[in-house]
Amino acid sequence: MAWDRLDFLFKLAQNRRPTSTAKRVLEETAGFAQILLGQQLFQEVLDSDPAVAVTSGHVVKDELLVLAADPTTPTGEENSIWLTGNEDYIPPNIVPGDLGYTTRLYDNSNVFLVDGKMDEYGIIFVHKYGVALVQDPIGFQTEFSFPLKVTAYRYTGGKGAGASRVVPFTAQTEVLVSHNLGRRPMIQIQKRASGGLFGRGGFGSGGFGTSQFLAPMNPALYRLYHEDNNTFRVIFENVYDGQITYI
């Protein structure tokens, strides 16, 4: 029996392996809908309040951003695909304890498209790719006007799983680091030191100028505390410059 596309896609959306057309969704074994690359993963732990996330610099709020019609849309399907030119918009209810990561679509006159109108004209906003799809653009234009506009929150922080992160610090006695690597990330703490042109205590010291370099910090000079699964704190015995690298 040939695969029904809707059945196939629905099984993938439910994280089920589509192994047989004779099996219902719950009869299929568990699986993953997509292949995820490490460099696609968000590194930052986002605050539940989007206003705080925006202040942190990891999120941007696009306000009434005007979308552009996809110029590659075939004849007869005009106005069915609209592009923001961005990626990584944050869907509602993805961030734990979501306190307002909303996505709102508007027409050209800034008329908010309520859920009923979105359903009526088959409008879907694909957050990952920043694309709006309109199933019935002709019907839409009998009541509203193009181009579409969107107000939504977009992730702009670092991405990549397993990559090392570097936190520089200057004249600090304490550094608090937020991460998403679990309870015990691997941590290297280095302090900035001065030395001769050919290295610490080298020939150039005093005569030919000095250079600065990073050297592993003696554990006796700091205390490391794991505050929770997503935060660790380093308290130094004195004021130091340097960097913290963690994986």
N, C-alpha and C positions, 0 to 999 in steps of 0.2 A: 504493500500500500504506500502510495507517495506521501511525502511529508506535507502537512498543512503548515504554511508559513506562520500563521498566528499561533498554532500549537507549539511549534518549534521556538518561536521568540518568547512566548509566555513561559515556557519551561526554563529558558535561559534567564529570564528576568526573575524567576523564583529560585535561582541558583540550584537548578536540577540538571542532571545529565540527560539530554534528549537521546535515549538509546533505542526507543521503540515507539512507533505510532500507536501500538495497542495499549501502552501503559498510560495511566492517568498521571497528572503532575506529582501527586504524593507517592506514587508507586516508583517513580524514578529515584535513583540514588543521588545523594548530595553532590554538588559540583560547584564550579565557579563560572559566572556568565562571561567574564572577560579575562584576557591576559593583561595583567598589570605590570608595567615596567617600573623598576625602582625609582627612576628619575621622574616619574609622574606623581609620586606620593608627596603630600603636603608634609613639611617638616615641622611647622609651627603648631603649637597647641593654642587653638583659638579660644578667646574668652566667650562665654555664653552671651554677653552683651556686645552686639556689633559695634556700638559706639566706642567701647573700650578697645576692641580689635582694630578699629580704624586708627585710633590714637597710637596704638603700638606700632603702626606702620606695616602690618601684615595683611591688611584688608583695605580696599578702596570702595567707596560707595559711588556708583554711577547714577546720577540723578537726571532722569528724563533724557537719557542718551538716545540720540536719533539713529535708528538702524538704517542700513543701506540695502537696497534690493540686490539679490545675487545676480550678477550680470550673465552668469552661465546658465540660467534657468531656460529650459526649452520653450519655444514658441507655443502658446496656448496654456502655459503654466506660469505666466507672469505674476509677480507679487505673491508667490507661494513660499518663497524663502527669503528671510531677512537676516542680515549679518550685523553683529556688533563690532566685529574686528578684534574681539578679545576672547579669552578663554578663562576657564576656572571660576565661573560664578558659583556661589555657594547656595545650594538648594535649601529651602526651609526644613527645619527639624533634622538636619544632619549634625550640627554642632550640639553636643550634649548640653541639656538645659537651655536650649535656644530661647533667647529673649527678644527676638525681633529680626532674624535674618529673612526678611520678606523679599519676594520678587513680584513686581507689578508691571504689567504691560498697559500701554496707553496708545490711543490713536494720534493722528497728527495734531488734533485740537486739544490734546492733553486730557481726553476723556478716558477715565479708568475703565479697563475691560474686566468686568466682574466674571466670576467663574462661569455663570450661565452663558454669557456671551462667548467666552473662550470655548466652551463645549459646543455651542451652536455653530460656530464657524471653524471648529476643529483646529484651534490654535494651541501649539505646544512650544514651550521655551526649553531648549536643550542647554542646561546650565554648563556642562563641561565645555561645549564648543561655542557658547554665546550665539546661538542661532535660534530664530523663531520660525516655526513652520505654520503655514496657514493652509488648511485643506480647502476652504471655500473663499478664495479672495474676491470673487465676483459678488457673492452674497454679502461679504463683509462691507464692500464699498457702497451697498445700498443703504447702510446705516452709519458707517464710520468712514474714516479717510486714512489713507497711507501718506507718509511712511509710519511704521510703528515706532514707539519709544519704550524704553525700559528703565526702571529704577530698581537696582539690585546691588548686592554686595559681591565683590570680586576678590579672590585670593591673590596676593602679590608677594607672599613670603617665599622662602627657600623651598626647593623641592628636591627629592632624592632620598632613597633609603640606603643606609649603610655608609653614606658619605660622612667624612669627618666635619665637624663644625668647630669654628674658631671664634672665641670671645676675647677680644683684646681688652686690657684694662690699664688705666693710667692713674698713678697716685691714689691707689685704692687700698683700704684695709679690709674690705668685704665685697664679695661678688656673688650675686644670686643669679642662677642660670635656669631657665625653663627649657624643657625638651620633651620629646615624645618617644624616648627610647627605652622606657621601662625603668625598673627599680635600680639597676646597677649598670649604667653606661661605663665604658672604658674612658678614663680621664687622665690627661697629662697636663701638669701645671708647670709653666716655665716663667722665669723672671728675666727681665732685661738687665744686662750687665754691660759694663764698659771694659775694654781691654786694649792692648796694643794693636798696631796695624796688622800684625801677623797672629792675632789671637790673644787670649787673656794672658797677661804677663809676658807678652812677646817682645821682640826686639824693638818694635816701634813705640813702646810705651814711653810717653814723655817726649821723646825726640822727634818721632815722625807722626805724631797725632794718635788719636784713639778711635776705635770703632765700637759700635754697640751690637750685641748679639743676644740671642735667647739661649738660656741654659736651664736644664731641669732644676726645679726648686727643691731644696732639701725639705723632706716631709716634716722636719721639726719646726719649719717656719710657717706652717699653716695647719688649719683643722678643716676637715671636709665632713659635711653633714648632708645626708640624703633626707630632705624635708618630706617628700612623698614620691610617688611614682613618676612625677613629671618635673621635679625641682630638686636641685642641689645647691648648697651654699658653701662658699669657701671663705674662711676668716683667717686673715694673715696676722702674724705677730708684729708686723710693722707696715709702713707704707711702701708699696711696690708698684713697678710697671711690669707688664708682661702679657701673657695670653694663656687661656685655657682652651685645650683641644679635647673634644669628646666624640665618641663614636657609639 
